[in-house]
Amino acid sequence: MGDTCRMALILIKVQYVHLVAAGELKMIVSMVARLEQRLLFLGKEKRDNDHLYMVGVRDKDKVLLL
């Protein structure tokens, strides 16, 4: 049959969002998912060196990793 796309929801709680950069979050997820990721927040891709708090990520915000 055809290829199947498997998706998983991974919930990560970041306690000190002001200390985490987008690249660090991608690295953590890639260790679990073993895939390279693109990080999106508010519909825009974030660079690896963007700190999450500086791009507006706050408590309980959703960040997409594709």
N, C-alpha and C positions, 0 to 999 in steps of 0.2 A: 504494500500500500504506500501512500504518500508519507512525506515527512510530517511528524507531529511537532507542534510547538508547545513546549512545557513552560509554564510560567509559575512562579512561586512568589508569595508575598513574604518579604523579610522585613520584620519590624525591628528597628534599631532605635534605642533611646539614647540621645546624646545629652548628657547632663550639663556640660559646659560648652554650649554651642559657640561661644565667643572664642574658643580655643581650637576649633576644628575647621580645617580648610576642605574644600570640595574634593581635592585630590586624596586627602586622608580618608574621607568617607568612601570614595570609590575603591581605595586600596582594601579597606575592611570588607566591603561587600565582595570584591573580587576574590578574596581568600575563601569566602563561603561559597560563592556561586561559580568561581573559577572562570569568570568571563570579564572582558574589558567592559567598562560601563560609560555611559554618557549621563551626566547629572543635569536634570532640568528642574528649575524652580520658577514658578509663574510663567511657564511656557518658554523660557529662555535657557539655553545651555550655559552652564557655568564652567569657567576655566578651573584647572587644578589648583591654582594658587589663590582663588577667590575664597576668602573666609566667609563662612556661612552667615554669621551675624552681619557682616558688611553688605551682603546682598539682600538682607531683610528676613532671613530665616529666623523664626521665633518659636517658642514652645508650642508643640503639637501641630506645627506646620507640616504639610506633606511635601516631600521631595521625591521626584521620580528618577529612578535609575533605569535606563534602557540599554 
